[in-house]
Amino acid sequence: MAAEVPVPAALETAHLLGKGRPAGAPPVSLQDELFVLAMGSNNQMGYLERVSMPGESWLFRARVVDLVDDSLIWEQIWVTDEEIDRWWPEQGGGVMRSLKSHHLEPVDFQMGEFPVILDDQFYTATLRRTASASDPALFGRLEVVVQSTGQGIKTVCDLSGAWRWASVLGFIPSPFENRLAIILLVQPEGWSGPQQPLRFLVAGASLKAGFAQP
């Protein structure tokens, strides 16, 4: 059945990865795309990833995540050689119905950039990187730290793994509350070495709770 909604727009990253490429970013083209589809008053967000695969194919991954603890609520995966403009008319209607069943409302947002000013508070996001104990050329830990001029500081994401590079790109605001979905771009360790594709990560952050004075 054809989808009743138009093909979604991917998050725009050209202005961040072109001339304004983040410091130290690897010279690898960003083939993946991230589509923010829906958000809810239940602190959840629905999004779609288009992930590049070997052999000129794509993995489409639809997800619902909790922006409080970053847990995965729902996921469905498809592998295809079709681009989004051919794949979405066949599968998009089902994706949106699944998001609606999780009490999410469609949104059409593009990515904002830090800092954020809200209710006379100034918010910044910093990515702390810790070198891997087994390979100093890699990062073994990534922490996203949000600081408010009036409330203090807090860690909103703490990940263990192996990455060659990582950066905070921006955020998607919730239309229901003072909460952000922070968008990261990372280059994980992988079989392609320095040419390993870049990937997106998502981390939730409340702008009103959990802060502590340093």
Disulfide bonds with the S-S distance in Angstrom:
none
